[in-house]
Amino acid sequence: MALPPLVEPAAELSVDEIRRYSRHLIIPDVGMDGQKRLKNAKVLAVGAGGLGSPTLLYLAAAGVGTLGIIDFDTVDESNLQRQIIHGVSDVGTPKAESAARSIAEVNPLVNVVIHNTALDRDNVKEIFSQYDLIVDGTDNFATRYMVNDAAVLLGKPYVWGSIYRFDGQASVFWEEHGPCYRCLYPEPPPPGMVPSCAEGGVLGVLCASIGSIQVNEAIKLITGIGEPLVGRLMVYDALEMSYRKIKVRKDPNCALCGENPTVTDLLEDYEDFCGAVSEEAQEAISGSTISVRELKDWQDSGKDIFLVDVREPAEWEINRIPGATLIPKGEILSGEALARFPQDKQIVLHCKSGVRSAEALAALKSAGFKDAVHVQGGIVAWVNLIDPSLPSY
Ligand SMILES: Nc1ncnc2c1ncn2[C@@H]1O[C@H](COP(=O)(O)OP(=O)(O)OP(=O)(O)O)[C@@H](O)[C@H]1O
């Protein structure tokens, strides 16, 4: 379904702009009118990470007049494999500032607005109201649901993308013309069920594949050309090299945009809604959590412990705590690995940061290992506090 252009055209293009955008201007569908609309557009990129990097660079190069960047994080060395808007000299600096510097190099005609902060329920509406279009390149469910809710409540369209390993998805959510994210995913997945890129990894170049689709959709929405991905989910498999489009319908029972909405304003706490740790896991870890320093003391004192790393084999290849045995969480949850746990030793579980080990602990306790414990902060805390010589990821 073709939609009218989202943005009115700017009054005119300068001589410099005409030279710079000439390859757009000679495409009949874009032309002077389309380029003027791009110039007048105000687009906010949420996240200047894997998806935000190519998205921001191409939106800037395309001549989007105002680009907002919101990110609270600083550039880490492990970001450089895919976050191509940042470079070695940017490590340690705020991502929003580093991204703005790269944009100035690509296209100094763009007006960049830096929001060096976390998007949260207190600022989201005020920030979104300054823009015509939102491009979501974040990596967590709490932010995604909040972006969706704020966009629906303000009547703004947004382009969504998501990536994991070799798989990507993209869509355009615009309540006025189609479904919202909640129509597609009414509930967040149970905590721990969908691993993040930090846990499962992502092929760097996948960010370019999905990020460029997001920019393509943004340009179509702004200029009113083509058929935007409203009501369609694009699913990309880089290994198969396949693109599929799945129809997504507006859900009449959607809690937000359905006929009888139960969500009429932003939620009080999106982290809580998405549950960092499930209730069972929360119960399992209360009183059964040790710190990395306690683990080190137990090891140094010769205590008879069975230390289990519940991460995946690829993570185990990167770093490991001395004395640990690898038993991935899935094998514990399925019951397959239970026979490997001794009855007469103190069982200690750890993962990367403490979420998966909490889930595994809940399963182990319900299988009868009542004294098992897990390590708060996982191997990340171990590297930070006990052995900084280990590589981190
Ligand atoms: N609520 C939020 N407000 C602002 N920025 C956010 C918010 N949630 C996520 N982000 C940003 O979105 C980006 C997501 O990108 P990506 O997952 O590639 O980066 P990352 O978090 O650095 O990666 P990794 O988790 O693998 O280290 C990050 O830069 C992150 O800081």
PDBQT file of the ligand as one rigid body, heavy atoms in Angstrom, charges set to zero:
ROOT
HETATM    1  N1  LIG A 401      16.968   2.842  26.210  1.00  0.00    +0.000 N 
HETATM    2  C1  LIG A 401      18.009   3.155  25.430  1.00  0.00    +0.000 A 
HETATM    3  N2  LIG A 401      18.365   4.448  25.263  1.00  0.00    +0.000 NA
HETATM    4  C2  LIG A 401      19.413   4.795  24.494  1.00  0.00    +0.000 A 
HETATM    5  N3  LIG A 401      20.173   3.892  23.843  1.00  0.00    +0.000 NA
HETATM    6  C3  LIG A 401      19.872   2.592  23.975  1.00  0.00    +0.000 A 
HETATM    7  C4  LIG A 401      18.781   2.153  24.768  1.00  0.00    +0.000 A 
HETATM    8  N4  LIG A 401      18.727   0.793  24.725  1.00  0.00    +0.000 NA
HETATM    9  C5  LIG A 401      19.750   0.412  23.931  1.00  0.00    +0.000 A 
HETATM   10  N5  LIG A 401      20.441   1.473  23.485  1.00  0.00    +0.000 N 
HETATM   11  C6  LIG A 401      21.626   1.473  22.609  1.00  0.00    +0.000 C 
HETATM   12  O1  LIG A 401      21.311   0.763  21.437  1.00  0.00    +0.000 OA
HETATM   13  C7  LIG A 401      22.494   0.224  20.894  1.00  0.00    +0.000 C 
HETATM   14  C8  LIG A 401      22.205  -1.209  20.457  1.00  0.00    +0.000 C 
HETATM   15  O2  LIG A 401      23.207  -1.646  19.625  1.00  0.00    +0.000 OA
HETATM   16  P1  LIG A 401      24.059  -2.980  19.813  1.00  0.00    +0.000 P 
HETATM   17  O3  LIG A 401      23.268  -4.044  20.441  1.00  0.00    +0.000 OA
HETATM   18  O4  LIG A 401      24.704  -3.246  18.508  1.00  0.00    +0.000 OA
HETATM   19  O5  LIG A 401      25.193  -2.400  20.780  1.00  0.00    +0.000 OA
HETATM   20  P2  LIG A 401      25.844  -2.875  22.156  1.00  0.00    +0.000 P 
HETATM   21  O6  LIG A 401      24.842  -2.784  23.257  1.00  0.00    +0.000 OA
HETATM   22  O7  LIG A 401      27.053  -2.024  22.275  1.00  0.00    +0.000 OA
HETATM   23  O8  LIG A 401      26.259  -4.359  21.844  1.00  0.00    +0.000 OA
HETATM   24  P3  LIG A 401      26.664  -5.533  22.868  1.00  0.00    +0.000 P 
HETATM   25  O9  LIG A 401      25.471  -5.691  23.773  1.00  0.00    +0.000 OA
HETATM   26  O10 LIG A 401      26.877  -6.696  21.946  1.00  0.00    +0.000 OA
HETATM   27  O11 LIG A 401      27.880  -5.090  23.579  1.00  0.00    +0.000 OA
HETATM   28  C9  LIG A 401      23.564   0.312  21.951  1.00  0.00    +0.000 C 
HETATM   29  O12 LIG A 401      24.539   1.275  21.590  1.00  0.00    +0.000 OA
HETATM   30  C10 LIG A 401      22.807   0.720  23.204  1.00  0.00    +0.000 C 
HETATM   31  O13 LIG A 401      23.568   1.542  24.079  1.00  0.00    +0.000 OA
ENDROOT
TORSDOF 0
